[in-house]
Amino acid sequence: MISDIRVGQGFDIHRFADRTEHPLILGGVEFPGERSLVGHSDADVPAHAITDALLSALQLGDLGERFPDTDPQWAGANSIEMLRAVASEVVSLGWTIRNASAVVVCERPKIAPVREEMQRNLGAACAAPVTVTGRRAEGLGAIGRSEGIACWASVVVSR
């Protein structure tokens, strides 16, 4: 039955901080020496986008509703753990996460050297295969000017 398969889309974007206040983390991987992103949690853009896609697939709201930046309990939160919590909820509702795909758009850092580690971290958090790809904005717009990092994600879940 077609209603037994759902697709969710997610998006996240964070701007770079003027100064490094904490490590840059993407897909659970630290990037030493890179500028940090501004965010209430650890600002892990791919983890946020996949979490948002899972919430979208099952009409469970969005990342901002679930983990509001006005709530002190999420200050500095580990986004991989946020993803793990939402993935666990998805499974507890009788769904299986079939796969996730995240496209990280940034001029730097380079994603390719740590892609497999990011995929392992994100995949372990949602107990499903995760594909991560890195793309550049080729100098266009805020992302192309290295003002931040964005990520688009899709997930497929089934009953």
N, C-alpha and C positions, 0 to 999 in steps of 0.2 A: 504494500500500500504506500502511496506517495507520501502520506502524512507521517510515515515512519522514518523518513529521512529529512533532515533539516540542514540548511546552510546558514552560517552566521558570518557577518562581516564586522570587523573592528578597526578602529583607528586610534592612534595616539601620537602626540607631538609634544616635545619639551624644548625650551630654549636653553642655550648654554648659559652658565653662570658667568658673571664678570670675573670671578676668581674661583679657584677650586676649593670647594668646601667639603667635599666628600668624593670618593672615587666615582668615575664614570662606570656604570654597570649597564650592559646590554645582554639580554638573554642569560643573565646570571654570571656573566664573565666580566671581570674587572679589567679596565684599560688603564694601567698606570701611566701617569704623565699627561693624560688627556684632561681637558676641561670637564668639569662636572655639569650635569643638567640640573635645572631648577625644577623642583618638584616637592610635594609634601611627603611622598614616600621616597624610595631610592631612585625614582624616575626611570625605571627600566622599561624603555619604550616598547620593545617587542613583547615582553611579558604582559604589559598593559593592553596592547592591541589584541593579543590572543585571548586574554581574559574578557575583554569587551566583546569579542566575536562569539565566545561561548555564551555569554549572557544574552547576546542578540539572538542566537540560534533558538533559544528556548523562551524568548520574551521575558527575561528576568530582570529587565532594567538595563542600566549601563554602569560603567566603572565608577563614574562620579556619584551615582546613587548608592552603590554598594560600599564604596570606600571614600566617603566625602573628605575633601581636603580641609574641611572645617572641623573635623573630628581629630582631637589630639592623639587618639589611639593609633592612628595611621601615620603619624609623624615618623619619617625614617623607615617605614615598614619595608620588609623584604618582598618585592613584587613577585618573586618566584613562589613564595608562600601564599600570596594572594591568589595567584593562578592555581596553585594546588588546592586551595579551599574551594574555589568556584568549580574546578574540575570534579572534585569529590561530590559537590552538590549535584552536578549534572548526572553523575553516575548514580547517586542515591535516588534521583528522580526516574531511574529506569532507562537512561540513555547511555550509549557507548560513543566515546569520542573516536571517530575513525581516522581523522588526520587534521593537521593544522598547517597553514602556510603563512609565513610572515615575510614581507618585503620591507627591509630597513633602508630608508633613504637618507644618506648623509654624504658629505664630502670627506669627512674623517670621523672616526677612525676607519681603517679598512676592515671589512667584515670577513672577507675570504679566509684570512689566516686562522680565525677562531670559529668559523661557521659550524664545524662538526661539534665543537664543545657547546656552542649555543644550542644546537639542535638536541644534543643529549640532555642538557639542563632543562630546556623547555619541554622536551618529550617526557622526561621523568616526572615533571610536575603535573602533566595532564595524562600520563600513562597512554600516550598515543604517538604515532610518528609525527614529527614536526620538521618541516622544511624551512630553512631560513635562506634568503637571498639578500645580497647587498646591491644597492643601486646608487648611482650618483645623480645629482640634479643638474650636473654639467654647468654649474655657475648661475643657474636661473633661480630667481626668487630668494626668499629668506634661507631656505635650506641650502641652496647653491652658494650663498654668501657665507656659509658655515655659521649661521645664527642658531641652529638647532638640529634636531634629529626627528624624523617622522617615521611611522610604520603603519602599513596597511596589512591586515590579517584576515584570513578566511578559515573557517572550520567546517567540517562535516560531522554531524552526529546522527546516530540512528537508534532505533528501538529494536 
